[in-house]
Amino acid sequence: MERSKGKFVSKKQGLKKEICLKNRKNTTYVYENVPERRIVDLRHFGRRYDSYWDRTLSKQERVQAELRKTCEERMELTTEHIAEEKARDLCAQTQKQEPVQPELRTPVPEMQLSSSCEDDQISFEEAMEILENAADDTDDRLVYEQMELLKNCDMENSVIVFYDIETTSLDASAEIVQLSACTDSSCFNRYILPHRDFNRKSSEITGLTVEMINGLRSLCKAGKTLPSTTLHAALNEFIDWLNSLKYEKVILAAHNGKSFDMRLLIQAVQKEGRLNALSVSVYGFVDTLHMFRSVRTDKQSLSLANYYRRVFHESFDAHDSSADVSALMRLFNHEKLNNKINEFILKFRQAVSYLENVKVVKGNRNEIQSLMCGDKKVISKFMAHKIAESGLPYNHLKLAFLTDSFDGLKHVLSEKVNGRPRVTNRVSVIESMNLHFKAVTL
């Protein structure tokens, strides 16, 4: 698509009310009578698209480009590292000193997560659906296309660390109250005193409460006080424990971790300023729920408690994270999934980018639902979610309408992506949105 520094290119110089865009199939679209104020920079969120209809590259091509960029960044770091080592060696020879040995690993540059996630609330029922595997995440396709490119990565000198987290609630503002992890030879478990009290239903599930003991807030279970620490101290101890394993590649595995445990852990280390330290210690993340799906063709529940009961014909103390990780490790070893682990790894940097993108999609979804799924229902909530996932925020839909009314909406919603409509080609849906924008722009 022709553009200049992210801005639309007019068909003729000086003609600001006619826009000519050309896609990779050399199909030219001309939009007339476009107000000058609408010819704006539309570089898109998430670094995926440059304009609101620019999705001509396939997902596989975008993933390959992202991985190439990551490799180039690592090559630059490696080149700088080699140059520094040569300079140190030269200095050492001149001063007859021993050369400084290079570090084995270079810390990942500090990555920031949007703080807007704290405002993104979900209901208890929605969270329970996630935990009970009632529905898949619809953005799994992009993540697993990324994972497909990592199948041949070297997994020597690696260890799988099974981890689990218990929280005060199941929404986005939940606080971690228990962090547990284990390998075949070592275990880690810490209780954390939260700043806020427990959600009632979450307290019923975990059995944990916050009580006043001798005038002090204390974490309790079944009437007994538990030894607890602060979140910052617990995360530091967890990172130190991971480093003590002395493996080059530490892979964190959790059941339904991509939707819950991984998100909460990354948010917590970001909040405590320890994201960079964790990125040095951890190679990547694995969601065992997706691994179990690959070997279990029956459509029965794959929640940890139900799956464990079907396989071993016994139960365990579910929703105690130390018991959960032991049960998960036993199931994992029973299914003999070690040889499939590299097919499902999400590297640390990709995990952070994935969570950032999820938050943007949720923000766009909430905005579209609030404006188009209220009392005057324009589209269904499912359709609003599809639109948000396609990379279209509400303002871009409005701009498409102002560009060419019904045809503008039809173009961005039904353009072909890998042979399928980007969102939908149903005329009734597009016409309903067209009437909505006519009403709000009058």
Residue pairs with C-beta under 8 A, 6 or more apart in sequence:
1 21
1 22
1 23
1 24
1 50
1 51
1 54
1 56
2 9
2 20
2 21
2 22
3 9
3 50
3 51
5 41
6 41
6 42
6 43
6 50
6 51
7 39
7 40
7 41
8 19
8 21
8 39
8 42
8 51
9 19
9 20
9 21
10 16
10 18
10 19
10 20
10 39
11 18
11 19
11 20
11 30
12 18
16 36
16 39
17 32
17 33
17 34
17 35
17 36
18 30
18 31
18 32
18 33
18 34
19 30
19 31
19 34
19 39
19 403
20 28
20 29
20 30
21 28
21 29
21 31
22 28
22 29
23 29
23 56
24 56
29 411
31 403
31 404
31 408
34 402
34 403
35 402
38 399
38 402
38 403
42 50
42 51
42 52
42 396
42 399
43 50
43 51
44 50
44 51
44 52
44 54
44 391
45 360
45 391
45 393
46 356
46 357
46 360
46 391
48 62
48 357
48 391
49 55
49 391
52 391
52 392
52 396
52 399
52 400
52 412
53 400
53 411
53 412
53 415
55 390
55 391
55 415
55 417
55 422
57 65
58 417
58 418
59 141
59 142
59 145
59 418
60 145
63 142
63 145
63 146
63 149
64 149
66 146
67 146
67 149
70 349
77 106
78 106
81 102
81 106
85 99
85 100
85 102
88 99
88 100
89 99
91 97
92 98
92 99
92 100
93 99
104 248
105 248
105 280
107 276
107 277
107 279
107 280
108 276
108 279
108 280
108 348
108 349
109 276
110 275
110 276
111 275
111 276
111 279
111 349
111 352
112 270
113 266
113 267
113 270
113 275
113 352
113 355
113 356
113 359
114 356
114 359
114 360
116 359
116 363
117 172
117 267
117 359
118 172
118 173
119 172
120 172
120 359
120 362
120 363
120 366
121 171
121 172
121 173
122 170
122 171
122 172
123 171
124 169
124 170
124 171
124 199
124 201
127 170
127 171
128 134
128 170
129 135
130 256
130 259
130 260
131 170
131 256
131 260
131 303
132 301
132 303
133 256
133 289
133 301
133 302
133 303
137 258
137 259
138 385
138 386
138 389
139 357
139 358
139 361
139 389
140 290
143 258
143 346
143 350
143 354
144 290
146 346
146 350
147 343
147 344
147 345
147 346
148 343
150 342
150 343
150 345
150 347
151 342
151 343
152 342
153 342
153 345
155 249
155 341
155 342
156 248
157 247
157 248
157 249
158 247
158 248
158 249
158 250
158 251
158 283
159 183
159 245
159 247
159 249
159 250
159 251
160 183
160 251
160 253
160 286
160 332
160 338
160 341
161 181
161 182
161 183
161 242
161 245
161 250
161 251
161 252
161 253
162 181
162 182
162 183
162 253
162 254
162 288
162 325
162 328
162 329
162 332
163 179
163 180
163 181
163 252
163 253
163 254
163 257
163 261
163 265
163 325
164 179
164 180
164 181
164 254
164 255
164 261
164 321
164 322
164 324
164 325
164 328
165 176
165 178
165 179
165 180
165 254
165 260
165 261
165 264
165 265
165 321
166 176
166 177
166 178
166 206
166 208
166 319
166 320
166 321
167 174
167 175
167 176
167 177
167 202
167 264
168 174
168 175
168 177
168 194
168 196
168 197
168 198
168 199
168 202
169 175
169 198
169 199
169 202
170 199
170 201
170 202
171 199
174 202
174 264
175 192
175 194
175 195
175 196
175 231
176 192
176 194
176 231
176 234
176 264
176 265
176 268
177 191
177 192
177 193
177 194
177 198
177 206
177 208
177 219
178 189
178 190
178 191
178 192
178 206
178 208
178 320
178 321
178 322
179 188
179 189
179 190
179 192
179 234
179 235
179 238
179 265
179 321
180 187
180 188
180 189
180 190
180 321
180 322
180 324
180 325
181 187
181 188
181 189
181 238
181 241
181 252
181 325
182 188
182 322
182 325
182 326
182 329
183 245
184 329
186 241
186 244
186 245
187 322
187 325
188 237
188 238
188 241
189 321
189 322
190 229
190 234
190 237
190 238
191 219
191 226
191 227
191 228
191 229
192 219
192 228
192 229
192 230
192 231
192 234
193 210
193 217
193 218
193 219
193 228
193 229
193 230
194 210
194 219
197 210
198 206
198 208
198 209
198 210
203 209
205 319
206 221
206 319
206 320
207 221
207 222
207 319
207 320
208 219
208 220
208 221
208 226
209 219
209 220
209 221
210 217
210 218
210 219
210 220
211 217
211 218
211 220
211 225
212 218
213 220
213 225
218 225
218 226
218 228
219 225
219 226
219 228
220 226
229 237
231 268
231 271
231 272
232 272
232 274
235 268
235 269
235 272
235 274
235 278
236 274
239 274
239 277
239 278
239 281
242 250
242 281
242 282
243 281
248 283
249 283
249 284
250 281
250 282
250 283
251 282
251 283
251 284
251 285
251 286
251 341
251 345
252 262
252 265
252 282
252 284
252 285
252 286
253 285
253 286
253 287
253 288
253 328
253 332
253 341
254 260
254 261
254 262
254 285
254 286
254 287
254 288
254 328
255 261
255 287
255 288
255 289
255 304
255 324
255 328
256 287
256 289
257 285
257 286
257 287
257 288
257 289
258 285
258 287
258 289
258 290
258 346
258 354
259 287
262 285
262 287
262 351
262 355
263 355
263 358
265 278
266 275
266 278
266 351
266 352
266 355
267 355
269 275
269 277
269 278
275 352
278 348
279 348
279 349
282 348
283 345
283 347
283 348
284 345
284 346
284 347
284 348
284 350
284 351
285 345
285 346
285 348
285 351
286 341
286 344
286 345
286 346
287 344
287 346
288 328
288 331
288 332
288 337
289 302
290 344
291 332
291 335
291 337
291 340
291 341
291 344
292 302
292 307
292 331
292 335
292 337
293 302
294 340
295 335
295 337
296 302
300 306
300 310
301 307
304 318
304 324
304 327
304 328
304 331
305 315
305 316
305 318
307 331
308 314
308 315
308 316
308 327
308 330
308 331
309 315
311 331
311 334
312 330
312 334
316 323
316 324
316 326
316 327
317 323
318 324
318 327
332 338
346 354
361 388
361 389
362 388
364 387
364 388
364 392
364 393
364 394
365 384
365 385
365 387
365 388
365 389
367 393
367 394
368 379
368 384
368 387
368 388
368 393
368 394
368 397
369 381
369 384
371 394
372 378
372 379
372 384
372 394
372 433
372 436
373 379
373 380
373 381
373 384
376 436
378 432
378 433
378 435
378 436
379 387
379 429
379 432
379 433
383 423
383 424
383 429
386 423
386 424
387 397
387 413
387 423
390 422
390 423
392 412
392 413
392 423
396 412
397 409
397 412
397 433
397 437
398 437
398 440
398 441
400 408
400 409
400 411
400 412
401 408
401 409
401 433
401 434
401 437
401 438
401 441
402 408
402 437
402 441
404 411
405 434
405 437
405 438
406 430
406 431
406 434
409 430
409 433
409 434
409 437
410 425
410 430
412 422
413 421
413 422
413 423
413 424
413 425
413 429
413 430
413 433
414 421
414 422
414 423
414 424
414 425
414 430
415 421
415 422
416 422
424 430
